């Protein structure tokens, strides 16, 4: 049965046109869905690849971090050992310094004693002077005797 005012053929043609339009519309929707599905799959694949790259980078960075921590730990151990060695050297140097200071005090005490003794001996020698006259004829050729015969001077080579 055809709608009012239309022939059976024209109704059929209209129906075909509507069906064709619906088929085209469904095809467009399906094509759009396929395209959207392809885009979604591409995005999922890209996201998966990015996650894999990120995981690889995280593993690489984790290994690098571990290596740096190991280097840091070994450097820390080396520095601790070096510090201990320096502290031992410092203690040894302190002991040596104390020993040298004690030796210096002994030396100063002995020097003062010797200086005192030499000073007293020098005083005695200078007070106990005797006037004497030197004979220039019996003096060595390397010596010159003053005219008054009281002083002598070395003038030649030995």
TATA-V433303 format. One record per run of one state. SS is the DSSP state (A for helix, B for strand, O for the rest). FROM is the first residue (numbers start at 1). TO is the last residue. If there is no record, write none. Layout:
SS_FROM_TO, SS_FROM_TO
This chain:
O_1_7, A_8_127, O_128_142, B_143_145, O_146_151, B_152_154, O_155_158
